[in-house]
């Protein structure tokens, strides 16, 4: 089972870019999981609404669970 960790602000973080969570990064991890079941762990104070919606859509469209 694959695991996706989303710890930090959603979207681009100008001050700490290593902690940012982007839809592209999540989609890349889902592509790497290749349909395998995925556990998603989230700890975020918030962030960009549109980036969050893109992440939600990617998770809903994912072939696995």
CORSUL-V966689 format. One line per field, one symbol per residue. phi: phi as a letter, one per 30 degrees, with the letter a starting at -180 (. if undefined). psi: psi as a letter, one per 20 degrees, with the letter a starting at -180 (. if undefined). burial: # if it has 9 or more other C-alpha atoms within 8 Angstrom, else .. A space follows every 10 residues. Layout:
phi=???
psi=???
burial=???
//
This chain:
phi=.dbccbckdd jdcddbddcd ccdddddddd dddhidebcc cbbbdkkddd dddddedddd ddddc
psi=pqpppnoaqp apohhmhiiq oqhggggghg hhhliqqppp ppnqjbbpgh ggghgggghh ipha.
burial=...#.##### ###.....## ###..##.## ..#.####.. #..#..##.. ##.##..#.. .#...
//
